[in-house]
Amino acid sequence: MSHRTTFSLDDDTVESLRRLAALWGTSQAGVIRRAVRAAAQLAEPQITPQEAIARFRSGTPMSATRLSELLEENRRERHEADVARGER
């Protein structure tokens, strides 16, 4: 189901929206859908440091392979964030 919605956007946002639509090969609505999905995923609750410590202390083992995968994922995400900020 789709809903028609009207937004008021500033000129910079409109230009970014158009640029992303062209870059991603989708409509402006497609860019908004994708961006909202990504923002919603980022807004999902993360475990707190206290929860992480409790899990660690519970003795739930993690394989070396899984640890390597998580470390690589973390490195990749940090690199992408650096690139997005123009730091690399």
C-alpha positions as CSV (number, residue, x, y, z in Angstrom):
1,M,0.0,0.0,0.0
2,S,1.3,3.5,-0.8
3,H,0.4,6.8,0.7
4,R,0.8,10.1,-1.0
5,T,2.5,12.6,1.2
6,T,3.7,16.2,0.7
7,F,6.9,17.5,2.3
8,S,8.5,20.9,2.4
9,L,12.2,20.6,1.9
10,D,15.0,23.2,1.7
11,D,17.0,23.6,-1.5
12,D,20.0,21.7,-0.3
13,T,17.9,18.7,0.7
14,V,16.1,18.7,-2.7
15,E,19.4,18.8,-4.5
16,S,20.7,15.9,-2.4
17,L,17.5,14.0,-3.0
18,R,17.8,14.5,-6.8
19,R,21.5,13.6,-6.8
20,L,20.9,10.4,-4.8
21,A,18.0,9.4,-7.0
22,A,20.2,9.7,-10.1
23,L,23.1,7.9,-8.4
24,W,21.0,5.0,-7.1
25,G,18.9,4.8,-10.3
26,T,15.6,5.2,-8.5
27,S,12.9,7.8,-7.9
28,Q,13.0,10.5,-5.3
29,A,10.3,8.5,-3.4
30,G,12.7,5.5,-3.6
31,V,15.5,7.5,-2.0
32,I,13.2,8.6,0.8
33,R,12.0,5.0,1.4
34,R,15.5,3.7,1.5
35,A,16.7,6.5,3.8
36,V,13.8,6.0,6.2
37,R,14.4,2.3,6.3
38,A,18.1,2.8,7.1
39,A,17.3,5.4,9.8
40,A,14.8,3.1,11.4
41,Q,17.4,0.3,11.5
42,L,19.9,2.6,13.1
43,A,17.3,3.7,15.7
44,E,16.7,0.1,16.9
45,P,17.9,-0.3,20.4
46,Q,21.5,-1.5,20.9
47,I,22.6,-3.4,23.9
48,T,24.0,-1.3,26.7
49,P,27.5,-1.7,28.0
50,Q,26.0,-3.3,31.1
51,E,24.1,-5.8,29.0
52,A,27.3,-6.6,27.1
53,I,29.2,-7.2,30.3
54,A,26.4,-9.4,31.7
55,R,26.5,-11.5,28.5
56,F,30.2,-11.8,28.7
57,R,30.1,-12.9,32.3
58,S,27.4,-15.4,31.5
59,G,30.0,-17.4,29.7
60,T,28.2,-17.6,26.3
61,P,31.1,-18.6,24.1
62,M,31.9,-16.9,20.8
63,S,33.9,-18.7,18.1
64,A,37.1,-17.2,16.8
65,T,35.5,-17.1,13.4
66,R,32.5,-15.1,14.6
67,L,34.8,-12.7,16.5
68,S,36.8,-12.2,13.3
69,E,33.6,-11.5,11.3
70,L,32.4,-9.0,13.9
71,L,35.8,-7.2,13.9
72,E,35.9,-7.0,10.1
73,E,32.3,-5.7,10.1
74,N,33.2,-3.1,12.6
75,R,36.3,-2.0,10.7
76,R,34.3,-1.8,7.5
77,E,31.5,0.3,9.1
78,R,34.1,2.7,10.7
79,H,35.8,3.1,7.3
80,E,32.5,3.8,5.6
81,A,31.7,6.4,8.3
82,D,35.1,8.0,7.8
83,V,34.6,8.2,4.1
84,A,31.1,9.6,4.6
85,R,32.6,12.4,6.7
86,G,35.3,13.0,4.2
87,E,38.1,11.8,6.5
88,R,39.5,9.2,4.1
